[in-house]
Amino acid sequence: MEIRRNYLLKRILQLISVMILTSFITFVLVYISPSDPAEMMLTAHDVVPTEELLERTREDMGLNDSFIVQYGNWIKGLLKGDFGYSYSTREPVLDILPQRIFMTMRLAVVALFFLIFFSFIFGVLSAVKKNTILDYLIRSISIIGISIPAFWLGLMLIYIFAVKLRWFEITNQTSFKSVILPAITLAIPLMGRYIRQIREAILEQYSQDYVIGARAKGIRESYIMMKYILPNALLGIITLLGLSIALILGGSVIVENIFSWPGLGSMALEAITYRDYPLLQSYVILMTLIYVTINFIVDIITQILNPKIRLKGEK
């Protein structure tokens, strides 16, 4: 299906609008903060902030300019790739982000694999074995998975598999084993939700006329499932997967802190603790960009896979 130019333009403008609004709100929250960025910068460099030095630092940082000028200069810096300097580490933020992004993406990819693999298998089994003992068992486990707090689950996994059984290590982040437990901690709460949604998507296809007609022709159930049901249920599943990526990245803040994983989530908590505003602002902008980009890609894929969808404003 050819994606309409007007729709693409509309979605791109929405993406840009969200980014501008997010950047404005982020800057306003830092601007009205009672903390003095100049004092925080000097303190981070172990410099005694005298009044004269504070005034000179404020002038150098542009803090004496009006709000509009400060916001405009900050946006210009972002567009040029200048995210400022971290107050706590004294490094350019742009030097800190790549390694943190890599670690978070590494964790997210493994968690997404677990989520897709097990949710798909158990969701299909639960639908195929509807109202059997296996179905009730899978649904019960999925409810438990949804109900378990991530911080408690992470601590239990560390205690059982890292401390007692010593099957996994969590201190050496260069080892593949170190990513298993935090990835499972991220995946399980989402897994319980998506197992049920995949089950419902497949059961909805079971009641369609084309499935009833295929059965009347004597076609095997396995063939009907692979050839007809799964492809038609794929649309809703793809939408779920797009949302799950955003949820995994958002949930990584707690999990990364529990497992001391040096990713974006732990960086955000450190930035909050030390009131490292440039680092925190960069985190918010980056996560917003990831969220809106994922939603944009999911919308485009949805349009391509389902030409029957009529978009609002295009009727």
Secondary structure, DSSP 8 states (H G I E B T S, - for coil): ----HHHHHHHHHHHHHHHHHHHHHHHHHHHT-SS-HHHHHHHHTT----HHHHHHHHHHHTTTS-HHHHHHHHHHHHHTT---B-TTT-SBHHHHHHHHHHHHHHHHHHHHHHHHHHHHHHHHHHHHTTTSHHHHHHHHHHHHHHHS-HHHHHHHHIIIIIIIS----SS-TTSTHHHHHHHHHHHHHHHHHHHHHHHHHHHHHHTSHHHHHHHHTT--HHHHIIIIIHHHHHHHHHHHHHHHHHHHHHHHHHHHHHTT--SHHHHHHHHHHTT-HHHHHHHHHHHHHHHHHHHHHHHHHHHHH-TT---TT--
